[in-house]
């Protein structure tokens, strides 16, 4: 589904991504982890063209993201993106947040858009809050609305950029539970997260990044396995994260 080949990116003279190569197969869950500032979110955002890159290629469901001829708005309409900070329209109800892009981008009529919206609000446990406004919801509820909004577009894959980092600790699990459910249903997912218990539960593969480079790209059981012979930066990270 996603092929990232030798991708490099600079901000001016600073190289934020260094020759990154990986892929995500259909129905696979890939978790990207590493210290803050390692390039995780930047790599994720190159996948749907939110961040341009200067070298390498990215294919998303067979479409070249970096090709100037590619219709990026059309491509993004097929990719669910969930950000750290919800990005809901505050002046629109929950229902209107879920139907707007369906009608404007996919051309659905109001009845069909509402039907899809209620389907996915029910999926994330918020059907009863369809008439509420974002400001009246908890952070966890807002993030679940954002996930439902992405699902309404019938995405071929989902990208998650640290979706729980802005939440209070007690709200984290309600969002992770939805993500676990999506993974169990076979949704192709690429997730940047520090939630190692979630990663251990649902990820098929783990990527570890540091200073713009992919230091490890291994199956999940290998990542959380023996530290002997692993890159020193990975050993340090896992020792702190897992208190080994």
LUMTINU-82712 format. One record per residue (C-alpha): residue number from 0; residue in three letters; x, y, z. Coordinates in Angstrom, 3 decimals. Layout:
N
<rec><seq>NUM</seq><type>ALA</type><X>X</X><Y>Y</Y><Z>Z</Z></rec>
...
//
This chain:
244
<rec><seq>0</seq><type>UNK</type><X>0.000</X><Y>0.000</Y><Z>0.000</Z></rec>
<rec><seq>1</seq><type>UNK</type><X>2.796</X><Y>2.430</Y><Z>0.938</Z></rec>
<rec><seq>2</seq><type>UNK</type><X>6.313</X><Y>2.278</Y><Z>-0.535</Z></rec>
<rec><seq>3</seq><type>UNK</type><X>8.877</X><Y>4.760</Y><Z>0.797</Z></rec>
<rec><seq>4</seq><type>UNK</type><X>12.148</X><Y>4.537</Y><Z>-1.105</Z></rec>
<rec><seq>5</seq><type>UNK</type><X>15.336</X><Y>6.454</Y><Z>-0.209</Z></rec>
<rec><seq>6</seq><type>UNK</type><X>13.433</X><Y>9.552</Y><Z>0.901</Z></rec>
<rec><seq>7</seq><type>UNK</type><X>15.433</X><Y>12.564</Y><Z>2.085</Z></rec>
<rec><seq>8</seq><type>UNK</type><X>14.171</X><Y>15.983</Y><Z>3.103</Z></rec>
<rec><seq>9</seq><type>UNK</type><X>15.812</X><Y>19.260</Y><Z>4.072</Z></rec>
<rec><seq>10</seq><type>UNK</type><X>14.612</X><Y>22.408</Y><Z>5.817</Z></rec>
<rec><seq>11</seq><type>UNK</type><X>17.110</X><Y>24.824</Y><Z>4.307</Z></rec>
<rec><seq>12</seq><type>UNK</type><X>20.496</X><Y>23.308</Y><Z>5.133</Z></rec>
<rec><seq>13</seq><type>UNK</type><X>19.139</X><Y>21.054</Y><Z>7.896</Z></rec>
<rec><seq>14</seq><type>UNK</type><X>18.441</X><Y>17.489</Y><Z>6.779</Z></rec>
<rec><seq>15</seq><type>UNK</type><X>15.383</X><Y>16.199</Y><Z>8.638</Z></rec>
<rec><seq>16</seq><type>UNK</type><X>15.019</X><Y>12.870</Y><Z>6.761</Z></rec>
<rec><seq>17</seq><type>UNK</type><X>18.011</X><Y>10.832</Y><Z>5.653</Z></rec>
<rec><seq>18</seq><type>UNK</type><X>17.589</X><Y>8.153</Y><Z>2.992</Z></rec>
<rec><seq>19</seq><type>UNK</type><X>14.483</X><Y>6.581</Y><Z>4.578</Z></rec>
<rec><seq>20</seq><type>UNK</type><X>13.170</X><Y>3.339</Y><Z>3.091</Z></rec>
<rec><seq>21</seq><type>UNK</type><X>10.261</X><Y>1.196</Y><Z>4.302</Z></rec>
<rec><seq>22</seq><type>UNK</type><X>6.873</X><Y>-0.076</Y><Z>3.192</Z></rec>
<rec><seq>23</seq><type>UNK</type><X>3.450</X><Y>-0.870</Y><Z>4.608</Z></rec>
<rec><seq>24</seq><type>UNK</type><X>1.572</X><Y>-3.792</Y><Z>3.086</Z></rec>
<rec><seq>25</seq><type>UNK</type><X>-2.208</X><Y>-3.936</Y><Z>2.816</Z></rec>
<rec><seq>26</seq><type>UNK</type><X>-3.856</X><Y>-4.656</Y><Z>6.170</Z></rec>
<rec><seq>27</seq><type>UNK</type><X>-0.515</X><Y>-4.169</Y><Z>7.931</Z></rec>
<rec><seq>28</seq><type>UNK</type><X>0.015</X><Y>-1.943</Y><Z>10.984</Z></rec>
<rec><seq>29</seq><type>UNK</type><X>3.358</X><Y>-0.141</Y><Z>11.098</Z></rec>
<rec><seq>30</seq><type>UNK</type><X>4.304</X><Y>1.825</Y><Z>14.225</Z></rec>
<rec><seq>31</seq><type>UNK</type><X>6.992</X><Y>4.510</Y><Z>13.997</Z></rec>
<rec><seq>32</seq><type>UNK</type><X>8.712</X><Y>5.393</Y><Z>17.267</Z></rec>
<rec><seq>33</seq><type>UNK</type><X>11.808</X><Y>7.175</Y><Z>18.498</Z></rec>
<rec><seq>34</seq><type>UNK</type><X>12.824</X><Y>10.261</Y><Z>20.480</Z></rec>
<rec><seq>35</seq><type>UNK</type><X>11.255</X><Y>13.664</Y><Z>19.922</Z></rec>
<rec><seq>36</seq><type>UNK</type><X>12.709</X><Y>15.466</Y><Z>16.921</Z></rec>
<rec><seq>37</seq><type>UNK</type><X>13.791</X><Y>12.271</Y><Z>15.179</Z></rec>
<rec><seq>38</seq><type>UNK</type><X>11.708</X><Y>12.907</Y><Z>12.035</Z></rec>
<rec><seq>39</seq><type>UNK</type><X>8.806</X><Y>10.547</Y><Z>12.774</Z></rec>
<rec><seq>40</seq><type>UNK</type><X>5.960</X><Y>12.989</Y><Z>12.092</Z></rec>
<rec><seq>41</seq><type>UNK</type><X>7.758</X><Y>14.477</Y><Z>9.097</Z></rec>
<rec><seq>42</seq><type>UNK</type><X>8.118</X><Y>11.030</Y><Z>7.529</Z></rec>
<rec><seq>43</seq><type>UNK</type><X>4.433</X><Y>10.317</Y><Z>8.138</Z></rec>
<rec><seq>44</seq><type>UNK</type><X>3.363</X><Y>13.599</Y><Z>6.535</Z></rec>
<rec><seq>45</seq><type>UNK</type><X>5.401</X><Y>12.936</Y><Z>3.392</Z></rec>
<rec><seq>46</seq><type>UNK</type><X>3.175</X><Y>9.918</Y><Z>2.721</Z></rec>
<rec><seq>47</seq><type>UNK</type><X>0.194</X><Y>12.057</Y><Z>1.690</Z></rec>
<rec><seq>48</seq><type>UNK</type><X>2.166</X><Y>15.062</Y><Z>0.507</Z></rec>
<rec><seq>49</seq><type>UNK</type><X>1.602</X><Y>17.303</Y><Z>3.521</Z></rec>
<rec><seq>50</seq><type>UNK</type><X>5.397</X><Y>17.602</Y><Z>3.674</Z></rec>
<rec><seq>51</seq><type>UNK</type><X>7.307</X><Y>17.794</Y><Z>0.379</Z></rec>
<rec><seq>52</seq><type>UNK</type><X>10.574</X><Y>15.894</Y><Z>0.037</Z></rec>
<rec><seq>53</seq><type>UNK</type><X>13.573</X><Y>16.559</Y><Z>-2.148</Z></rec>
<rec><seq>54</seq><type>UNK</type><X>14.926</X><Y>13.063</Y><Z>-2.877</Z></rec>
<rec><seq>55</seq><type>UNK</type><X>13.503</X><Y>9.569</Y><Z>-3.243</Z></rec>
<rec><seq>56</seq><type>UNK</type><X>10.054</X><Y>8.270</Y><Z>-4.149</Z></rec>
<rec><seq>57</seq><type>UNK</type><X>6.834</X><Y>7.476</Y><Z>-2.306</Z></rec>
<rec><seq>58</seq><type>UNK</type><X>4.089</X><Y>5.355</Y><Z>-3.847</Z></rec>
<rec><seq>59</seq><type>UNK</type><X>0.692</X><Y>5.313</Y><Z>-2.155</Z></rec>
<rec><seq>60</seq><type>UNK</type><X>-1.608</X><Y>2.652</Y><Z>-3.570</Z></rec>
<rec><seq>61</seq><type>UNK</type><X>0.392</X><Y>2.863</Y><Z>-6.798</Z></rec>
<rec><seq>62</seq><type>UNK</type><X>0.307</X><Y>6.681</Y><Z>-7.040</Z></rec>
<rec><seq>63</seq><type>UNK</type><X>3.572</X><Y>8.645</Y><Z>-6.914</Z></rec>
<rec><seq>64</seq><type>UNK</type><X>3.208</X><Y>11.243</Y><Z>-4.158</Z></rec>
<rec><seq>65</seq><type>UNK</type><X>6.139</X><Y>13.370</Y><Z>-5.325</Z></rec>
<rec><seq>66</seq><type>UNK</type><X>5.182</X><Y>13.478</Y><Z>-9.002</Z></rec>
<rec><seq>67</seq><type>UNK</type><X>4.185</X><Y>17.074</Y><Z>-9.915</Z></rec>
<rec><seq>68</seq><type>UNK</type><X>1.412</X><Y>15.633</Y><Z>-12.090</Z></rec>
<rec><seq>69</seq><type>UNK</type><X>-0.241</X><Y>13.869</Y><Z>-9.114</Z></rec>
<rec><seq>70</seq><type>UNK</type><X>-3.513</X><Y>15.378</Y><Z>-7.907</Z></rec>
<rec><seq>71</seq><type>UNK</type><X>-2.619</X><Y>15.640</Y><Z>-4.202</Z></rec>
<rec><seq>72</seq><type>UNK</type><X>-6.088</X><Y>16.763</Y><Z>-3.000</Z></rec>
<rec><seq>73</seq><type>UNK</type><X>-7.590</X><Y>13.699</Y><Z>-4.688</Z></rec>
<rec><seq>74</seq><type>UNK</type><X>-4.909</X><Y>11.468</Y><Z>-3.182</Z></rec>
<rec><seq>75</seq><type>UNK</type><X>-5.450</X><Y>12.909</Y><Z>0.306</Z></rec>
<rec><seq>76</seq><type>UNK</type><X>-9.182</X><Y>12.286</Y><Z>0.023</Z></rec>
<rec><seq>77</seq><type>UNK</type><X>-8.356</X><Y>8.563</Y><Z>0.015</Z></rec>
<rec><seq>78</seq><type>UNK</type><X>-6.022</X><Y>8.690</Y><Z>3.023</Z></rec>
<rec><seq>79</seq><type>UNK</type><X>-7.341</X><Y>9.089</Y><Z>6.557</Z></rec>
<rec><seq>80</seq><type>UNK</type><X>-5.166</X><Y>11.458</Y><Z>8.612</Z></rec>
<rec><seq>81</seq><type>UNK</type><X>-5.533</X><Y>11.909</Y><Z>12.362</Z></rec>
<rec><seq>82</seq><type>UNK</type><X>-3.444</X><Y>14.661</Y><Z>13.939</Z></rec>
<rec><seq>83</seq><type>UNK</type><X>-2.340</X><Y>15.374</Y><Z>17.502</Z></rec>
<rec><seq>84</seq><type>UNK</type><X>-4.744</X><Y>18.274</Y><Z>17.964</Z></rec>
<rec><seq>85</seq><type>UNK</type><X>-8.038</X><Y>16.993</Y><Z>16.499</Z></rec>
<rec><seq>86</seq><type>UNK</type><X>-8.407</X><Y>19.770</Y><Z>13.846</Z></rec>
<rec><seq>87</seq><type>UNK</type><X>-12.201</X><Y>19.857</Y><Z>14.134</Z></rec>
<rec><seq>88</seq><type>UNK</type><X>-14.185</X><Y>22.882</Y><Z>12.923</Z></rec>
<rec><seq>89</seq><type>UNK</type><X>-15.319</X><Y>24.529</Y><Z>16.195</Z></rec>
<rec><seq>90</seq><type>UNK</type><X>-18.309</X><Y>26.288</Y><Z>14.611</Z></rec>
<rec><seq>91</seq><type>UNK</type><X>-19.767</X><Y>23.043</Y><Z>13.233</Z></rec>
<rec><seq>92</seq><type>UNK</type><X>-21.587</X><Y>20.293</Y><Z>15.089</Z></rec>
<rec><seq>93</seq><type>UNK</type><X>-20.057</X><Y>16.835</Y><Z>15.312</Z></rec>
<rec><seq>94</seq><type>UNK</type><X>-22.380</X><Y>15.645</Y><Z>12.551</Z></rec>
<rec><seq>95</seq><type>UNK</type><X>-21.519</X><Y>18.588</Y><Z>10.297</Z></rec>
<rec><seq>96</seq><type>UNK</type><X>-17.796</X><Y>17.970</Y><Z>10.861</Z></rec>
<rec><seq>97</seq><type>UNK</type><X>-18.305</X><Y>14.436</Y><Z>9.552</Z></rec>
<rec><seq>98</seq><type>UNK</type><X>-20.444</X><Y>15.310</Y><Z>6.543</Z></rec>
<rec><seq>99</seq><type>UNK</type><X>-18.666</X><Y>18.391</Y><Z>5.168</Z></rec>
<rec><seq>100</seq><type>UNK</type><X>-15.813</X><Y>16.656</Y><Z>3.304</Z></rec>
<rec><seq>101</seq><type>UNK</type><X>-18.091</X><Y>13.828</Y><Z>2.191</Z></rec>
<rec><seq>102</seq><type>UNK</type><X>-20.332</X><Y>16.329</Y><Z>0.411</Z></rec>
<rec><seq>103</seq><type>UNK</type><X>-17.683</X><Y>18.761</Y><Z>-0.849</Z></rec>
<rec><seq>104</seq><type>UNK</type><X>-15.001</X><Y>16.256</Y><Z>-1.864</Z></rec>
<rec><seq>105</seq><type>UNK</type><X>-16.805</X><Y>12.971</Y><Z>-2.539</Z></rec>
<rec><seq>106</seq><type>UNK</type><X>-20.007</X><Y>14.556</Y><Z>-3.852</Z></rec>
<rec><seq>107</seq><type>UNK</type><X>-22.347</X><Y>12.610</Y><Z>-1.578</Z></rec>
<rec><seq>108</seq><type>UNK</type><X>-25.820</X><Y>13.955</Y><Z>-0.945</Z></rec>
<rec><seq>109</seq><type>UNK</type><X>-26.853</X><Y>14.901</Y><Z>2.590</Z></rec>
<rec><seq>110</seq><type>UNK</type><X>-28.769</X><Y>11.688</Y><Z>3.253</Z></rec>
<rec><seq>111</seq><type>UNK</type><X>-25.868</X><Y>9.442</Y><Z>2.286</Z></rec>
<rec><seq>112</seq><type>UNK</type><X>-23.335</X><Y>11.603</Y><Z>4.130</Z></rec>
<rec><seq>113</seq><type>UNK</type><X>-25.450</X><Y>11.531</Y><Z>7.294</Z></rec>
<rec><seq>114</seq><type>UNK</type><X>-25.842</X><Y>7.761</Y><Z>7.032</Z></rec>
<rec><seq>115</seq><type>UNK</type><X>-22.062</X><Y>7.276</Y><Z>6.854</Z></rec>
<rec><seq>116</seq><type>UNK</type><X>-21.514</X><Y>9.771</Y><Z>9.666</Z></rec>
<rec><seq>117</seq><type>UNK</type><X>-23.882</X><Y>8.005</Y><Z>12.049</Z></rec>
<rec><seq>118</seq><type>UNK</type><X>-22.369</X><Y>4.645</Y><Z>11.112</Z></rec>
<rec><seq>119</seq><type>UNK</type><X>-18.894</X><Y>5.730</Y><Z>12.177</Z></rec>
<rec><seq>120</seq><type>UNK</type><X>-20.016</X><Y>7.793</Y><Z>15.156</Z></rec>
<rec><seq>121</seq><type>UNK</type><X>-21.623</X><Y>4.613</Y><Z>16.396</Z></rec>
<rec><seq>122</seq><type>UNK</type><X>-18.380</X><Y>2.776</Y><Z>15.663</Z></rec>
<rec><seq>123</seq><type>UNK</type><X>-16.433</X><Y>5.127</Y><Z>17.975</Z></rec>
<rec><seq>124</seq><type>UNK</type><X>-19.202</X><Y>5.209</Y><Z>20.597</Z></rec>
<rec><seq>125</seq><type>UNK</type><X>-20.370</X><Y>8.791</Y><Z>20.060</Z></rec>
<rec><seq>126</seq><type>UNK</type><X>-23.597</X><Y>8.518</Y><Z>18.074</Z></rec>
<rec><seq>127</seq><type>UNK</type><X>-25.555</X><Y>10.206</Y><Z>20.862</Z></rec>
<rec><seq>128</seq><type>UNK</type><X>-23.336</X><Y>13.312</Y><Z>20.631</Z></rec>
<rec><seq>129</seq><type>UNK</type><X>-23.935</X><Y>14.076</Y><Z>16.934</Z></rec>
<rec><seq>130</seq><type>UNK</type><X>-25.569</X><Y>17.457</Y><Z>17.660</Z></rec>
<rec><seq>131</seq><type>UNK</type><X>-22.903</X><Y>18.634</Y><Z>20.106</Z></rec>
<rec><seq>132</seq><type>UNK</type><X>-20.094</X><Y>21.061</Y><Z>19.273</Z></rec>
<rec><seq>133</seq><type>UNK</type><X>-16.393</X><Y>20.240</Y><Z>19.715</Z></rec>
<rec><seq>134</seq><type>UNK</type><X>-15.908</X><Y>22.649</Y><Z>22.631</Z></rec>
<rec><seq>135</seq><type>UNK</type><X>-18.414</X><Y>20.653</Y><Z>24.691</Z></rec>
<rec><seq>136</seq><type>UNK</type><X>-16.504</X><Y>17.384</Y><Z>24.217</Z></rec>
<rec><seq>137</seq><type>UNK</type><X>-13.553</X><Y>15.973</Y><Z>26.113</Z></rec>
<rec><seq>138</seq><type>UNK</type><X>-10.225</X><Y>15.632</Y><Z>24.338</Z></rec>
<rec><seq>139</seq><type>UNK</type><X>-10.713</X><Y>11.896</Y><Z>23.972</Z></rec>
<rec><seq>140</seq><type>UNK</type><X>-14.165</X><Y>12.403</Y><Z>22.485</Z></rec>
<rec><seq>141</seq><type>UNK</type><X>-12.847</X><Y>15.002</Y><Z>20.040</Z></rec>
<rec><seq>142</seq><type>UNK</type><X>-10.115</X><Y>12.656</Y><Z>18.871</Z></rec>
<rec><seq>143</seq><type>UNK</type><X>-12.640</X><Y>9.853</Y><Z>18.365</Z></rec>
<rec><seq>144</seq><type>UNK</type><X>-14.748</X><Y>12.273</Y><Z>16.297</Z></rec>
<rec><seq>145</seq><type>UNK</type><X>-11.643</X><Y>13.034</Y><Z>14.225</Z></rec>
<rec><seq>146</seq><type>UNK</type><X>-11.105</X><Y>9.310</Y><Z>13.630</Z></rec>
<rec><seq>147</seq><type>UNK</type><X>-14.766</X><Y>8.881</Y><Z>12.640</Z></rec>
<rec><seq>148</seq><type>UNK</type><X>-14.467</X><Y>11.826</Y><Z>10.253</Z></rec>
<rec><seq>149</seq><type>UNK</type><X>-11.476</X><Y>10.190</Y><Z>8.552</Z></rec>
<rec><seq>150</seq><type>UNK</type><X>-13.300</X><Y>6.852</Y><Z>8.269</Z></rec>
<rec><seq>151</seq><type>UNK</type><X>-16.291</X><Y>8.534</Y><Z>6.605</Z></rec>
<rec><seq>152</seq><type>UNK</type><X>-14.097</X><Y>9.131</Y><Z>3.556</Z></rec>
<rec><seq>153</seq><type>UNK</type><X>-13.619</X><Y>5.369</Y><Z>3.027</Z></rec>
<rec><seq>154</seq><type>UNK</type><X>-9.808</X><Y>5.634</Y><Z>3.196</Z></rec>
<rec><seq>155</seq><type>UNK</type><X>-7.492</X><Y>3.017</Y><Z>1.729</Z></rec>
<rec><seq>156</seq><type>UNK</type><X>-5.226</X><Y>3.543</Y><Z>4.747</Z></rec>
<rec><seq>157</seq><type>UNK</type><X>-5.015</X><Y>5.562</Y><Z>7.959</Z></rec>
<rec><seq>158</seq><type>UNK</type><X>-2.139</X><Y>7.750</Y><Z>9.157</Z></rec>
<rec><seq>159</seq><type>UNK</type><X>-1.963</X><Y>8.614</Y><Z>12.863</Z></rec>
<rec><seq>160</seq><type>UNK</type><X>0.380</X><Y>11.365</Y><Z>14.063</Z></rec>
<rec><seq>161</seq><type>UNK</type><X>0.742</X><Y>10.859</Y><Z>17.837</Z></rec>
<rec><seq>162</seq><type>UNK</type><X>-3.066</X><Y>10.832</Y><Z>18.268</Z></rec>
<rec><seq>163</seq><type>UNK</type><X>-2.938</X><Y>10.545</Y><Z>22.071</Z></rec>
<rec><seq>164</seq><type>UNK</type><X>-0.128</X><Y>13.009</Y><Z>22.864</Z></rec>
<rec><seq>165</seq><type>UNK</type><X>-2.499</X><Y>15.928</Y><Z>23.533</Z></rec>
<rec><seq>166</seq><type>UNK</type><X>-4.818</X><Y>13.913</Y><Z>25.792</Z></rec>
<rec><seq>167</seq><type>UNK</type><X>-5.033</X><Y>13.594</Y><Z>29.544</Z></rec>
<rec><seq>168</seq><type>UNK</type><X>-3.860</X><Y>10.117</Y><Z>30.634</Z></rec>
<rec><seq>169</seq><type>UNK</type><X>-7.359</X><Y>8.875</Y><Z>31.491</Z></rec>
<rec><seq>170</seq><type>UNK</type><X>-8.555</X><Y>9.687</Y><Z>27.941</Z></rec>
<rec><seq>171</seq><type>UNK</type><X>-5.787</X><Y>7.839</Y><Z>26.124</Z></rec>
<rec><seq>172</seq><type>UNK</type><X>-7.297</X><Y>4.362</Y><Z>26.300</Z></rec>
<rec><seq>173</seq><type>UNK</type><X>-10.627</X><Y>5.349</Y><Z>24.744</Z></rec>
<rec><seq>174</seq><type>UNK</type><X>-8.774</X><Y>6.502</Y><Z>21.620</Z></rec>
<rec><seq>175</seq><type>UNK</type><X>-6.380</X><Y>3.542</Y><Z>21.586</Z></rec>
<rec><seq>176</seq><type>UNK</type><X>-9.338</X><Y>1.149</Y><Z>21.867</Z></rec>
<rec><seq>177</seq><type>UNK</type><X>-10.754</X><Y>2.549</Y><Z>18.615</Z></rec>
<rec><seq>178</seq><type>UNK</type><X>-7.364</X><Y>2.178</Y><Z>16.916</Z></rec>
<rec><seq>179</seq><type>UNK</type><X>-7.045</X><Y>-1.408</Y><Z>18.145</Z></rec>
<rec><seq>180</seq><type>UNK</type><X>-10.487</X><Y>-2.146</Y><Z>16.708</Z></rec>
<rec><seq>181</seq><type>UNK</type><X>-9.470</X><Y>-0.702</Y><Z>13.325</Z></rec>
<rec><seq>182</seq><type>UNK</type><X>-6.321</X><Y>-2.807</Y><Z>13.313</Z></rec>
<rec><seq>183</seq><type>UNK</type><X>-8.299</X><Y>-5.939</Y><Z>14.138</Z></rec>
<rec><seq>184</seq><type>UNK</type><X>-10.623</X><Y>-5.175</Y><Z>11.210</Z></rec>
<rec><seq>185</seq><type>UNK</type><X>-7.661</X><Y>-5.101</Y><Z>8.813</Z></rec>
<rec><seq>186</seq><type>UNK</type><X>-7.240</X><Y>-1.366</Y><Z>8.242</Z></rec>
<rec><seq>187</seq><type>UNK</type><X>-3.836</X><Y>-0.501</Y><Z>6.795</Z></rec>
<rec><seq>188</seq><type>UNK</type><X>-2.269</X><Y>1.841</Y><Z>9.352</Z></rec>
<rec><seq>189</seq><type>UNK</type><X>0.923</X><Y>3.828</Y><Z>9.842</Z></rec>
<rec><seq>190</seq><type>UNK</type><X>1.117</X><Y>5.237</Y><Z>13.363</Z></rec>
<rec><seq>191</seq><type>UNK</type><X>3.561</X><Y>7.577</Y><Z>15.043</Z></rec>
<rec><seq>192</seq><type>UNK</type><X>3.148</X><Y>6.977</Y><Z>18.771</Z></rec>
<rec><seq>193</seq><type>UNK</type><X>4.931</X><Y>6.704</Y><Z>22.094</Z></rec>
<rec><seq>194</seq><type>UNK</type><X>2.321</X><Y>4.235</Y><Z>23.371</Z></rec>
<rec><seq>195</seq><type>UNK</type><X>4.462</X><Y>1.131</Y><Z>23.491</Z></rec>
<rec><seq>196</seq><type>UNK</type><X>1.748</X><Y>-1.077</Y><Z>25.009</Z></rec>
<rec><seq>197</seq><type>UNK</type><X>-0.477</X><Y>-0.246</Y><Z>22.034</Z></rec>
<rec><seq>198</seq><type>UNK</type><X>2.370</X><Y>-0.891</Y><Z>19.610</Z></rec>
<rec><seq>199</seq><type>UNK</type><X>3.134</X><Y>-4.234</Y><Z>21.196</Z></rec>
<rec><seq>200</seq><type>UNK</type><X>-0.528</X><Y>-5.240</Y><Z>20.913</Z></rec>
<rec><seq>201</seq><type>UNK</type><X>-1.379</X><Y>-4.267</Y><Z>17.327</Z></rec>
<rec><seq>202</seq><type>UNK</type><X>1.769</X><Y>-3.513</Y><Z>15.318</Z></rec>
<rec><seq>203</seq><type>UNK</type><X>3.005</X><Y>-5.990</Y><Z>12.736</Z></rec>
<rec><seq>204</seq><type>UNK</type><X>6.281</X><Y>-4.091</Y><Z>12.391</Z></rec>
<rec><seq>205</seq><type>UNK</type><X>8.160</X><Y>-1.397</Y><Z>14.257</Z></rec>
<rec><seq>206</seq><type>UNK</type><X>10.361</X><Y>1.374</Y><Z>12.904</Z></rec>
<rec><seq>207</seq><type>UNK</type><X>12.789</X><Y>3.198</Y><Z>15.171</Z></rec>
<rec><seq>208</seq><type>UNK</type><X>14.014</X><Y>6.606</Y><Z>13.996</Z></rec>
<rec><seq>209</seq><type>UNK</type><X>16.763</X><Y>8.877</Y><Z>15.307</Z></rec>
<rec><seq>210</seq><type>UNK</type><X>18.134</X><Y>12.080</Y><Z>13.791</Z></rec>
<rec><seq>211</seq><type>UNK</type><X>16.160</X><Y>11.589</Y><Z>10.591</Z></rec>
<rec><seq>212</seq><type>UNK</type><X>17.317</X><Y>8.028</Y><Z>9.929</Z></rec>
<rec><seq>213</seq><type>UNK</type><X>15.568</X><Y>4.669</Y><Z>10.251</Z></rec>
<rec><seq>214</seq><type>UNK</type><X>17.820</X><Y>2.687</Y><Z>12.591</Z></rec>
<rec><seq>215</seq><type>UNK</type><X>15.583</X><Y>-0.381</Y><Z>12.818</Z></rec>
<rec><seq>216</seq><type>UNK</type><X>12.697</X><Y>-1.785</Y><Z>10.764</Z></rec>
<rec><seq>217</seq><type>UNK</type><X>11.793</X><Y>-5.135</Y><Z>12.307</Z></rec>
<rec><seq>218</seq><type>UNK</type><X>8.843</X><Y>-7.346</Y><Z>13.291</Z></rec>
<rec><seq>219</seq><type>UNK</type><X>7.244</X><Y>-6.320</Y><Z>16.579</Z></rec>
<rec><seq>220</seq><type>UNK</type><X>8.349</X><Y>-9.396</Y><Z>18.500</Z></rec>
<rec><seq>221</seq><type>UNK</type><X>11.953</X><Y>-8.731</Y><Z>17.458</Z></rec>
<rec><seq>222</seq><type>UNK</type><X>11.718</X><Y>-5.059</Y><Z>18.437</Z></rec>
<rec><seq>223</seq><type>UNK</type><X>10.513</X><Y>-5.870</Y><Z>21.945</Z></rec>
<rec><seq>224</seq><type>UNK</type><X>12.826</X><Y>-8.876</Y><Z>22.251</Z></rec>
<rec><seq>225</seq><type>UNK</type><X>16.471</X><Y>-9.280</Y><Z>23.168</Z></rec>
<rec><seq>226</seq><type>UNK</type><X>18.449</X><Y>-6.013</Y><Z>23.215</Z></rec>
<rec><seq>227</seq><type>UNK</type><X>21.799</X><Y>-7.702</Y><Z>22.617</Z></rec>
<rec><seq>228</seq><type>UNK</type><X>23.508</X><Y>-6.570</Y><Z>19.422</Z></rec>
<rec><seq>229</seq><type>UNK</type><X>20.934</X><Y>-3.820</Y><Z>18.735</Z></rec>
<rec><seq>230</seq><type>UNK</type><X>21.902</X><Y>-0.215</Y><Z>17.904</Z></rec>
<rec><seq>231</seq><type>UNK</type><X>22.903</X><Y>1.593</Y><Z>21.089</Z></rec>
<rec><seq>232</seq><type>UNK</type><X>20.287</X><Y>4.308</Y><Z>20.557</Z></rec>
<rec><seq>233</seq><type>UNK</type><X>17.547</X><Y>1.660</Y><Z>20.332</Z></rec>
<rec><seq>234</seq><type>UNK</type><X>18.781</X><Y>-0.031</Y><Z>23.495</Z></rec>
<rec><seq>235</seq><type>UNK</type><X>18.746</X><Y>3.265</Y><Z>25.401</Z></rec>
<rec><seq>236</seq><type>UNK</type><X>15.243</X><Y>4.134</Y><Z>24.173</Z></rec>
<rec><seq>237</seq><type>UNK</type><X>13.743</X><Y>0.762</Y><Z>25.004</Z></rec>
<rec><seq>238</seq><type>UNK</type><X>15.458</X><Y>0.615</Y><Z>28.388</Z></rec>
<rec><seq>239</seq><type>UNK</type><X>13.753</X><Y>3.888</Y><Z>29.328</Z></rec>
<rec><seq>240</seq><type>UNK</type><X>10.407</X><Y>3.252</Y><Z>27.671</Z></rec>
<rec><seq>241</seq><type>UNK</type><X>10.009</X><Y>-0.272</Y><Z>28.994</Z></rec>
<rec><seq>242</seq><type>UNK</type><X>12.102</X><Y>0.186</Y><Z>32.150</Z></rec>
<rec><seq>243</seq><type>UNK</type><X>14.166</X><Y>-2.856</Y><Z>31.280</Z></rec>
//
